[in-house]
Amino acid sequence: MTDIRGILFDKDGTLIDFNATWFAAADAMALVAAAGERALADELLDVAGYDFSVRRFRPDSVLAAGTNADLMALWYPRHAEAERRALLDEFDRMTASGGLAEPVALPGCQVALAALHSAGYRLGVATNDSTGGAERTLLSLGVAQMFEAAYGYDAVANPKPAPDTIHAFCDLTGLKPAQLAMVGDNRHDLEMARAGGAGLAVAVLSGTGTLESLAPLADVVLDSIVDLPAYLARESAA
C-alpha cells in the first residue's frame, strides 16, 4: 500500500444508515413527481431502485448511487430544461432539509472518524447528494470539525464515478491521488477511485453494495469504517 495520508468518504451507506435515513426523503420526492398519486409514486420508487419486497434500496440504482439530477432525468425525461432546473432546486432543498432526511449514523461511525482524524489523516466527503446535504450531515453527526471539505454532485463539474472530486481534494490538500483512500459502499465510489488514481479503494458492506458487486473493484472489503483505523494501522506497519 502506498503512503495513505488522506481519506475521502462516501456519505450514504458509509457514514450513515442509507435505508433508515433516505426512504422518507425518496418517498416524498416520488409523491411530488407523481402529483400526489400513491400508486404512481410507488412505481417511480421501484424504477429508481427501491425494492418493496425487502424494503431496501437496490445496489448501484439511481436512488442508491445517483444524483438528484439523475433522478430528474429518470422521472421527468420530457420536461423542458427550465422546468427541470426548478424541480431539481426543489429536490435539493428537500433532501437538504432536516425534516425529510435526518441522518442516522452507522454504529461506531463517529469513533472511527475521531481515530482517523487523531492519526493525522486528512478527511473529506465525496457524495452524489448535494453539498448542502453533505455539510448538514457532518454537522448533525458532530464530526464536521474533523473534515476539510465536503463535495456534493453540485460542487464539481462531473460527479462520481468521474474523478473530479479526487482532483479537487488533492488541489485543496496538496496531496497526490496515490496518497488518498476512497471509501464507499457502491461501485460508483470504487470506479471514481480507479479513474482518479487513488492509492487505495476501500469497499464497505454497511450500505447498499454487496460483496459480489464491490470486491472486483476494491483493494479491500471491510464490514464498515469501524474496521478502517485498524486496517490502515496494520498496512502502514507492514
N, C-alpha and C positions, 0 to 999 in steps of 0.2 A: 504494500500500500504506500502511495506517495504521502508526503508530509501534509496531512489534512489540517487546515487552520481555520476554515470557515464551513458553516453548515447552512444550507437552505432547506427549509421545511415546507412541504405542502401543509395546508391547514386542515381541510375537512377529511376526517378519517385518519389523520396523522397526529394532530394536536387535539382535535375534538371528535366526539362521537357523531359520525355523519348522520346516521338514521335518527338518533334522538334529537339532533339539532335541526335537521333540514326538512323533515316531512311537512311540518306545518307551513313553512315558507313555500315549498314547492306546491302544496295543495292550494294555498292562497293565490299563487300566480296562475295556476291552472284554472281556477274559478274565474279570475279576471279574463284570461284568454277565452274561456268558454262562455263569457257573458252571464255567469251565474248558473249555467246548466250543469247539474251534478254529474249526469251520465257522460256528457261530453268532457268535462274536466277529468273524469277518471280515464277516459280514452287518451287524453293528452298526456296524463301522467304515465300511462302504460307505454305509449310510443316514445316518451322521453327517457324511460328507464326505470320506472318504479314497478316492482313485481308484487302485485297484491296478494299472490298466493303465499308468499313468505314474508310479506311486509318489509321488504328491503329494497334498496336501490341496486340495480344490476351493475356489475363491474364495467368500467370504461364507457358507460352510457352517457348521454348528454347531461343528465342530471347529476351523475356521479363525477364526471371529469370535464364537462364543457363549461363554457361561459354563458352569461345571460344573453350575449349576442348570439351564441349558437342556439340557445333555446328560442330566441326570437325568430331566427331563420327557420327553425323546425315548425313552430306553431303559427307563424304569420308569413308564409312564403310569398303571398301575393300582395302584401301591403306595400304602399309607397314608402320610399326611404324616409321621408319626414315623419310619417306616421309611426314607422318602426322605431325611429330615434326617440320619439316622445314616449312610446311604450317601454323602450329599453331604459330610459331615465326613470320611469315609474318603477320598473322591476328592480333597478339598482337601489332605489330608495327603500323598497320593500325588504330586500334582502339585507340591507344595512341597518334596518331598524331592530331594536332590541326585542320588540314585541313578537315578531314573527320568527326570528332565528336566534333564540337565546342560546349562546354557546354552552355545550355540555362537555366539560373537559374529560378526556380519556384518563382512566386511573393512572396515577403516577406521572402524568404529563409535567406538572409544574416542578416536581422534584428532579426529574431528569433534565429539564431545561436549566434549572439552577445549577446542577452539577456540571453541565457542559459550559455554561457561562463562567462558572468559577474556575474551570480548567483553562480558560482563555480563548475558547472558540468564538469566532465572530459569527453571530446568528442573524439569519434573515428568513423571511417568509416569501414563498413563491406560490401564488394561488390563482386559480381561474375564477374566484369570486372577485368582487370589486375591491379596490384598495381600501375604500372606506370600511367595507365589511371586515377586511383583514385587520385593520387597525383597531376596530371596535372589539374584535375577538381577543386580541392581545391584551387590551385594557381590561376586558371582562375577566380574563383568566389571571390577571395580576402579574403578567410577565412582560409587559410592554417595555419596561426599562432594560430588559436583557437583549432586546433586538435592535439592530442598527437600521433595519429597513423592512418594510412590508410592501411587496409588489403584487398588485392585482392585475387582472387582464387589461384594465384601463390605464396601467402605468407604463406599459411597453407597447411598441408597435405591433409585435406578434406574440401572443400569449403561448403558454405550453400547448404542444410539445416543442415549439420553437425555442431556441437557446437565448432569446433576448434577455430574460431575467438573469441568467448566469452572467452575461456580459455586463449588465447594469450593476450587479452586486460586486463584480470584480472592479469595475470602474470606481465604485464608491469606496471599497476597502483597500484597493491596491493589491489584492490577492490575484493569483493566476487561477484559471479554471481548474488546473490539475490539483490545486490546493483546496478545492471545495468538495464537500459531500452533498449530494442531493438526496433527500429522504422523502418518500411518499408511498401512497397506497394504491396508485393507479399507474397504468402503463405510460400515460402522458408524462408523469414525473420522471420515469426512468428514460423515456425517449428524449426528454429535454436534457437529462444528464449526459446521455450519449452524444446528442447533437452539439452540446456546448463544451465537450471535452472535460467534464467534471472528473476529478480523480477517483471518486467513489460514488456508486449508485446503490442506495440502500432502499430496499423494499420493506414495508411493514404490513403485517396482516391484521391491523387494527381497524381497517376501513372496509371498502367495498371490493378490493382486489383479492385474488386468490393466489395460492402458491403456484398453481399451474400457469396462471396468466402472467405472474410477475417474475418468477425465477429465471426465465430465459434472458431477461434484460438486466437483471440485478447482479451486483458483485456479491451481495449478501442479503439474505431474507431474515428479518427479525420479527418476533411476535409484535413488538411495539417499540416506541422510542425509549421505553424504560430500559431496554437492553442496550441502547446505544452507548452510553458512557462507558460501560464495562467493555464493550466490543472495541471501541476506539482506544481505550487504555491498553488492552491486550495487543492490538495490532501495532500500536506505537512502540511497545516494549519489545516486540518480536525482532 
